Amino acid sequence: MNYNLKFECTFNNKPAYLICDKLNLEVKTKNENFKFIISLKLHFQWIYFERQIHEARIQNCSLKGSIQNLEKLKNFLDCRVMYLGAAELYEQYLVIKEDESKKAMIVKSMVNGQKYFCKVYKKEVKENEKQLLNEVKILRMLKQNKYIVRILEVYESQHNYYMIMEYLEHKLEQDYTHEENQIIIKEILNILEDLNNKSRILDQMDGLDMFDLHKIVLYLNGLSPKTVDFVNGIYPDIPSHGTNFLKSLLNNTQYRMNIKQALSHPFLKCIETDHQIVKAEMNLKFKHSFNNFQ
């Protein structure tokens, strides 16, 4: 059953009634009906006064209502429409990385003072619009997964698209035990499997996902590409099952290991010999923080 959001409002300074579902937003005045299709092609701008939503502007139309109802509408839309006015609500705090097509940075909200992660797609790169739309769709699909960073808002300006996301101030350490590494890797694979079951967006990107997993496994074990002999498949201080696992992730043929095969690989199962090898070298201080994941 579709949930509808309904409330009284004013639209272009006329008394009106708003009805919004997952597909459409409709506003009825005494003499007119306005209907908007909900998509990222629909532009919204939120106007704040004293740090609270005062007004919404929809395609140059003015929508006003109680603060509570406007907040409910914003939450209900849930990154399914495109917002305008990012520069009026966020200020750049720290640039993490930038190249010719994208920028990753931390921004600070001028409304609540909190920090957020912001991914910027530059419009001058034609492929970026499609990438943005796919990424928003993917993150919305996985929003219930507790291991996925939440997407909060999507903005557009003359030159860029902006994704505002949760900002996590935690660093990924490199002294996890083998069991902790297993948990992290399994959760990444479960997320990928969940996504592939829900959408075909990534059908042609499976190889890229698995290659990225290879880099994560190296990092968790304190290795870098400079310390690994990729040609001969030599990974220092990695148990034999781990070496086979990593080599399989880099297989560029039709026999590349897929997600289901990775989840059933011996490297991700409890093998006492492997545990003994790794436990002697790894610091156990983070063990307690992973108890809830097992």
Disulfide bonds with the S-S distance in Angstrom:
none
